[in-house]
Amino acid sequence: MKITRWKPLTLLCGAVLVAAPTAAVAVASPAQPTADDYYQDAIGKTGPELEAALHGIISNGATTLDYDGVWDALKATDEDPANPNNVVLLYTGRSQAKDTNGGDADQWNREHVWAKSHGDFDTVPGPGTDVHHLRPTDVSVNADRGNKDFDMGGTESAEAPGNFTDDDSWEPRDAVKGDVARMIFYMSVRYEGTDGFADLEVNDQVGNGTAPNIGKLSVLKQWNEQDPPDAFEQRRNEVIFTDIQHNRNPFIDHPEWVEEIW
């Protein structure tokens, strides 16, 4: 039996905001709300009313990138605070030069944390290019994760120690378990089937295949509690809001809202 040990919250300092990427196919409203009033319409709500309010908040006025624009976006959102020439890879935690992106071995590419086959949204502008769930990952580690759901257990990844996998699930390393959970919860609220894409819903199973679902809900809720947002994740949310998509992941700002909805 594998025993998971949770790491203490780490504060990362000295992050520098980077200019926004220029490739976008929709333009957000120039008047962006401050962080203080961004969630005004959601305060005091619970359950389906809270989910509906958050969907409206994070959808209205959001900028949509094209898939090429995601490269530059990730170089800003996932910049290594200790080395501005590098990005931090999601599953390995490796700091790697920004200009080593591509599709070859040991390069980094664009991982869809909500696997794009779960809802068949591919890489067209929308959920396929939403930077809130796109992260830089090692090319072969990305392939090992594939389109698996998230759950505990399996065999440890040789190339990404601390990550485990079996036939139908992937368990990320402890330091990003909560990050993964909050990205999944964001996608489930952001895409409700009203914009030409599938209604994405998190559920409590694995092996979802091409259905617009990802699990395992009970495990993701546990990860959200055990790995709270750290400074890297909070900075990332701020960069996306301020410089790129002009919307936020509400579960980074309010992780307690996961229990209010699910």
Disulfide bonds with the S-S distance in Angstrom:
none
